[in-house]
Amino acid sequence: MRSMFRGIYAEIAEEETARLVENGITEKKVTADAVKMSIRRGNPRLQARFVEIANARKETRRQFEALREAV
């Protein structure tokens, strides 16, 4: 579970870095640790994105498990 969460933090960090670049800020890079700390501090936008990605991954995993059992 921990590695799945780490991947989610990294994915959100990439999205946030891309958002900064879109806004013309190219000298900053968002790290997974910064995202993790921001989520823990209560950033509602990042918390919602984290839950969205986690639920999508859980659903994908559930679908693969169902396929594996069906075979």
C-alpha positions as CSV (number, residue, x, y, z in Angstrom):
1,M,0.0,0.0,0.0
2,R,2.8,2.4,0.8
3,S,4.4,2.1,-2.6
4,M,1.0,2.8,-4.2
5,F,0.7,6.0,-2.2
6,R,4.2,7.1,-3.1
7,G,3.3,6.7,-6.7
8,I,0.2,8.8,-6.2
9,Y,2.3,11.6,-4.5
10,A,4.7,11.5,-7.5
11,E,1.9,11.6,-10.0
12,I,0.3,14.6,-8.3
13,A,3.7,16.3,-8.1
14,E,4.1,15.9,-11.9
15,E,0.7,17.4,-12.4
16,E,1.5,20.4,-10.1
17,T,4.8,21.0,-11.9
18,A,3.0,21.0,-15.2
19,R,0.5,23.4,-13.8
20,L,3.3,25.8,-12.7
21,V,4.8,25.6,-16.2
22,E,1.5,26.4,-17.8
23,N,1.4,29.5,-15.6
24,G,4.9,30.5,-16.7
25,I,6.8,29.4,-13.6
26,T,9.6,27.2,-15.1
27,E,12.2,27.4,-12.3
28,K,10.2,25.5,-9.7
29,K,9.6,21.7,-9.5
30,V,7.1,20.2,-7.1
31,T,8.3,17.1,-5.2
32,A,6.4,14.1,-4.0
33,D,7.4,15.0,-0.4
34,A,6.0,18.5,-0.8
35,V,2.7,17.1,-2.1
36,K,2.6,14.6,0.8
37,M,3.1,17.4,3.4
38,S,0.6,19.7,1.7
39,I,-2.0,16.9,1.8
40,R,-1.3,16.3,5.5
41,R,-1.6,20.0,6.2
42,G,-5.1,19.9,4.7
43,N,-4.9,21.2,1.1
44,P,-8.4,20.3,-0.1
45,R,-7.6,20.3,-3.8
46,L,-4.7,18.0,-3.4
47,Q,-6.6,15.8,-1.0
48,A,-9.4,15.4,-3.5
49,R,-7.0,14.6,-6.3
50,F,-5.3,12.0,-4.1
51,V,-8.6,10.3,-3.3
52,E,-9.6,10.4,-6.9
53,I,-6.3,8.7,-8.0
54,A,-6.4,6.1,-5.1
55,N,-10.0,5.1,-5.9
56,A,-9.2,4.7,-9.6
57,R,-6.2,2.5,-8.8
58,K,-8.3,0.4,-6.3
59,E,-11.0,0.0,-9.0
60,T,-8.4,-1.0,-11.6
61,R,-6.9,-3.5,-9.2
62,R,-10.3,-4.9,-8.4
63,Q,-11.0,-5.4,-12.1
64,F,-7.7,-7.2,-12.6
65,E,-8.4,-9.5,-9.7
66,A,-11.9,-10.3,-11.1
67,L,-10.3,-11.1,-14.5
68,R,-7.7,-13.2,-12.8
69,E,-10.3,-15.2,-10.9
70,A,-12.4,-15.7,-14.1
71,V,-9.5,-17.3,-15.9
